[in-house]
Amino acid sequence: MGSDEDIDELKTKRLCYQCVGEQYLMTEMRRKGKRGKCSYCGRSIRSYTIEEIAESVETAFEQHFRRTSDEPNYWQQSMHSDPESTYDWDRDGEPVVWAIENAAEIPEQAAQDIQAILEDKHGDLEAAKMGEETEFSSESYYEEKDPSDHTWQENWRYFGRSLKTEARFFSRSAATYLASIFNAIDKMSTTDGRPLVVDAGPQTALTEVFRARVFQSDERLLEAISRPDHHIGSPPAILAVAGRMNAHGISVFYGASSPDVALAEVRPPVGSQVTVGRFDIVRPLRLLDLTTLSTVTEDGSIFDPGWAARLDRATFLRSLSQHITKPVMPDDEAFEYLSTQAIADFLATENVPLLDGIVFPSVQVAGDGLNVVLFHKGARVEAMEIPAGTEINAQTGSMNEDGWEVDYWVSEQVLPKEKKKDEQDEGFAETAFVGGEWRAHDADIRDTTLRIDIESVKVHIVRSVQFQCETHDVSRYRREKRNTKF
């Protein structure tokens, strides 16, 4: 350490923005610096004092660098001491002056002055007497450290526990936590430039989704193929059971990227019948694409005080998809789905920006299979155009001379035009007897999002189910007990 007078003199030296190569720091100095003569190049332009730059370097190093050990660890010491080993220990990192010079892209003399100021600030007489190295010591070495999501992971675990055991419906802490994760997520991207929030709907890459429903009786199946808009689309609230992305009574649309994925996701039992239909997305939607999270990145500068927090957030986001899509056993669904249900509600109603749904990888199909869940506001299916008074009949097959022949069909018998006009004049337009049930005038005020393609509806009869398993042997041992004397 130099004398106090020497350090005070160093602090007053100035460094101009043109002597700085690091873009963020240079831009900040050009915008906020005061005009003065640079102590290193002689230009009289906007500049910072070396003390001001030292403060920025100190913050940057606290957030993004670590001082390496000045002694080898146990393994390194063993290798170094082995007479037959050619291992030669070198301290990790680079000398502190080089680290400062390279990080800020400044002249070596400026880096030396900054190091001297910071060494004086962090110097400790007692440590010096004991030969202990302190921060920014002239003999110290530094290396960049990886971002850490430890705090984020701890908060995620607390978030899950709080929903299960503390406050489920009005948790301000949960809302604040989710905002810290998802707000402005549409501004983020992956290492290869893909956005985390994608567009769906007309003239996008995602224009259609498939949905399946399992039936164990012909009666229910016939209702479904008669009115697939009602029975294959998202269920009414009274029939909406809790799922990964919805609480009980909240109707959402669970779809898939292909018929095979839709079929696998409903996990049909052998002997059941499964209807699968294609739904066209008829209006623009914005969806969070969880498949992109594993490669999310945050560009920035170590001299931006907020970059470290954003890096830690990005590190956590890379693991978030696994948290959200992890397989859950049926007995655990009531509790284990609470976190993902809260996320869905938050993204739909509170987040900035508001989102319409989530794209996430299928846990039932290996490979590129995708699930698409559309939140309640984006789950309305357009009603089929069925004239009032229409009678709908459906069958699963018929008997012929060779026995029962499977043949799924639907017929519609409409009223003659004159009859329909008379009924409309009498006020029958408000209700209709469709598919064996009265339906009242639709009071749903949500925008229509989906349209069933009735020609796409197919029925799959499940004959067998195949599993992909990882098989392990079970070892078994037997040995004679031994009496142990104490």
Order of alpha helices (4+ residues) and beta strands (2+ residues): alpha-beta-alpha-beta-beta-alpha-beta-alpha-beta-alpha-alpha-alpha-beta-alpha-alpha-beta-beta-beta-alpha-alpha-beta-alpha-beta-beta-beta-alpha-alpha-alpha-beta-beta-beta-beta-alpha-beta-beta-beta
